[in-house]
Amino acid sequence: MGMKILNSYRLSDFYEYVDETLDIYSKTIKVKMLKNINISDYTSSKGLKKLPKATKNAIVSSIACTNNILTEEEKKDLGIFVGTSLSYVEHGLQFMSPAYESSPRLVSPLMFPNTVLNSISGWISIVLGSKSINTTINTGQNSGIDALKVALEFLHSKAINKALVVVTEEIAKSVVESDLLSSNYYMEDTFALLLTLDNDDEQNFNYEIEEIYSKYVTKDKFLQHIMVIDEDFPDEEKNAIYGFWKEDIVRNADYYFVNDINMLSCTSINQFFHCIQDNKYDNIIISENNKSGMFSYLKVRKNVRKVKNE
């Protein structure tokens, strides 16, 4: 049984970008940064103004994705799963900079919690009032897909009834310097997905995540797996595939696409959002890989019953 997508939210659909450049090792890097958000417009919770940008963006997206969908009681049992790759690098730098530049005595204790990898999901839990599981997944570029995978596992275990998956990235000089992919063009964003396994109200969702694969395998073995899935797609259906390989790997895709903008763990999730918002594909495959040899994909299927009823 796959996950039904109850609601989705992409921060860049509501906030503008600012174009900036970073000079790193005599190299000019283009960056599209989201404008800073006033978090007080979304919540009256205290102590949030000095949080890192990635954490604020994640909180805002979580509130927007769950409001008017979940009751306050339902939020208490909501599982929260965050995917991010390098945002913690900037958070650690913000904490340690005063120690390096002046004195360890000038380090702010208030900044330390932000250096903990799990801090983003923890803050979301606090603001939403969740008493359930919260965790932050960090597997590089695969973090977004892996966060969805962990959410699916918890839903199948019946430990939770609904899951909120948030994928967020903050692009800063320290992040770009730490990125092993060393791209020339980066873009920030944050995504939120509200998910469930419930069979109630099956007509109220457009897409279902049927399968999530994430393993340490060889590239050839992974591509063979993708080709088998591609061959199983019915010819009469519209299919979309996002991947890092050459186009001739797949045959039955109506729309094959790659992305020349590095959004870190948001890259694959951004392509996923494009597809579900277009709402014209019957089958979607979104794949990703990281530098340590992990290969992942999402297999997504349109809700056939809803299409027939429409």
Buried (B, 14 or more C-beta within 10 A) or exposed (E): EBBBBBBBBBBBEEBEBEEEEBEEEEEEBBBBBBEEBEBEEBBEBEEBEEBBBBBBBBBBBBBBBBEEEBEEEEBEBBBBBBBBBBBBBBBBBBBBBBEEEEEEEEBEEEBBBBBEBBBBBBBBBBBBEBEBBBBBBBBBBBBBBBBBBBBBEBBEEEEBBBBBBBBBBBBBBBBBBBBEEEBEEBBBBBBBBBBBBBEEEEEEBBBBBBBBBBEEBEEEEBBEBBBEBBEEBEEEBBBBBBBBBEEEBBEBBBBBEEBEBBBBBBBBBBBBBBBBEEEEBBBBBBBBBBEEEBBBBBBBBBBEEBEEEE
